[in-house]
């Protein structure tokens, strides 16, 4: 199930970015008392009452026709188009304005749920203006204050209530995997080569693929069903000029959300770029299985050390993905393409692996005998028990005497012990400390 998308929209200088930062508990959007500061859409992940969603902060919609305001308006309309829920924000310090009515006319054309939020409603005098906003036609206004946090919880309650109902009837048993990466690394070519069909457009022009495309197929060799997801290239912020290109980032993130395993595609001709690391970080942070696919391997002049040298570069540049297997492929020549579904299937199984508590605690005894727990400020970390609490990705809880004593270096040591003992190739592992009561 894709994560719901919520867009914050409204005219300029009404506090959308302040509300955005308040909801995600982070100062990500720029906040200034100047109209037009937020120009592009800004994305972040948020949650409320156990429901995760993606939040989009948009620039203020201005109908003046100035070149910059037209671009900002286009960006906001793209966010509106993709959102599952729209939060229409107005300024409670005054009554309905012509600009509010212009935004309302755009929202009337959508088929999406629209929640009306009256910002800057900090005191009883300003709340008198709330009733004026009924004329916009979006039901009960929700008085809030982005600066003070007043009413944000009630607003989030309304947002979560408006999320699409999860349809489990269409859930299938297929293994879902996606190809993500910078533009022009050969993601669409890999899809077509695996399927033996021109399923998606292939072009040397960057950014050909705009949408995430799902394709189901049966692998006869493995006798398994897969859903393969091709995504638009994720470009570096500041190098994206076309509206639909900017929008591809959100669609790629949605594809990652839907995937069990993510294939991070690198271009062998170009080597590793900083943007490759950012792209891979999306999948790692989402807790997905990860495979690094080096495509266009046929274009390189090689000797006996080429593959090993390239692998060393990957390990050095993607240290947080030390668990991810690396596959060198060529969509044009068909090299090692049959290994992709095999590797995806293995990583999928590893991501779903469960270990009995008794076995884990035997491992814990061996680990602490190899490397005794550290002493911090004269106090030794004591680990009493380990148990697995979740899969996808495998998640373990260790009960300790003090959470603060479990330093990341010893946590990394425990993860390495788990990987040395069990097959967790391709999947991240989470270790959560809990203080024993």
Secondary structure, DSSP 8 states (H G I E B T S, - for coil): ---EEEEEE-SSSSSHHHHHHHHHTS--S---SSTT---S-EEEEEEETTEEEEEEE------S--HHHHHHHHHHHHHHHH-SEEEEEEETTS---HHHHHHHHHHHT--SEEEEEEE---SHHHHGGGGGGGGGSSSS-EE--TTT-TTHHHHHHHHHHTS----GGG--S-EEEEEE-STTSSHHHHHHHHHTS--S---SSTT---S-EEEEEEETTTTEEEEEEE------TTS--SHHHHHHHHHHHHHHHH-SEEEEEEETTT---HHHHHHHHHHHHTT-EEEEEEE-GGGS---TTHHHHHHHHHHHH-GGGTTSEEEE-BTTTTBTTHHHHHHHHHHHHHHT----HHHHHHHHHHHHHHS---EETTEE--EEEEEEEETTTTEEEEEES-GGG--HHHHHHHHHHHHHHS--TT---EEEEEE--
